[in-house]
């Protein structure tokens, strides 16, 4: 079992044209997407990271009503920020 811990107090996202119920559902199910994505990037085991305020800017998706696509786009942006802030580069 991994000992990775991430605590994010607040995420700021600009998402024009995304219906609020879609955004809310995507945000509620974001945790597992983040854990899976970080594991794929070989994020350091046993690392604890606390992020008070995460500015993601604008998230673009092709289908504003697709919860899965929105969740994946948000997760990718968050993962990139976490890796950048922890001093590790994302693997391709």
N, C-alpha and C positions, 0 to 999 in steps of 0.2 A: 504494500500500500504506500502511496506517495505521501510525503509530508509537505507538499506545496500548499501555500496559503496566499490568497489574494483578497484584499479587502479594498473595494472601490466605493468611496462615499457617494460620488456623484459623477455621472457621465453627461456631457453636453454634446448633443447631436443636432445638426440641421437636417431636416428631412422634409422637403417641400412636397406636397401632394400625397403624403403617406397618411392613410386614414388612422386616427387615433387608436381604434381597436387592434389594428395590425401592428402598430408600433408597440402597444402595450403587451400583446401576446409574444412578440419577438423578444422584448426585454425580459419577460418573465421566464423564458426558456433559454436564456443566454448562457447560464452557468456551465452546462454540459458542453455546449459548443466551444466555450473558452478552454475548458480542461482538455478536450480532445485536440484542439488546435495547438495548444501549448505543448502537449505531449508529442505531437508530430514535429514540433520545432526543437525537441530535446531540451526544453527549458530546464534549468538546473533543479535537480531533485533536492528537496529539503529547504528550498528557498522560501522566505516569507517576504511578501511585498505589500506595502500599504500605499494606496494612491488616494489622495484626498479629492482631487478634482481632475478629471480627464477630459480634455478638449479634443474632440474628434473632428470637428469641422463638418463639412457636408458629406453625407453618405448617399451615394447614387446607386439606384437599382433600376433594372429594366421594367419590372412589374411592381408597382407600388402596393399591390394587394397580396403579394406573395410573402407570407410570413417567413418561410424558410430562407428565401433569398435575402431578405432584410436581416434576419438573424445572422446569417453567414457573413454578410458585408460588415455588420457591426462587430462581430467577433474578430474578423480579420484586422479591422482598424484598431481594436483594443489590443490584440496580440502584438501587432507591430509596435504600438506605444509601449507596452510592457517590456518587450525585448529591447527596444531602443533605450528605455530608462534603466534597464538592468545592465546595460553595457554589452549585450550580446547581439550579434547580427542574426537576422532571420536566414535560415538555410533555404536554398531554392529547390 
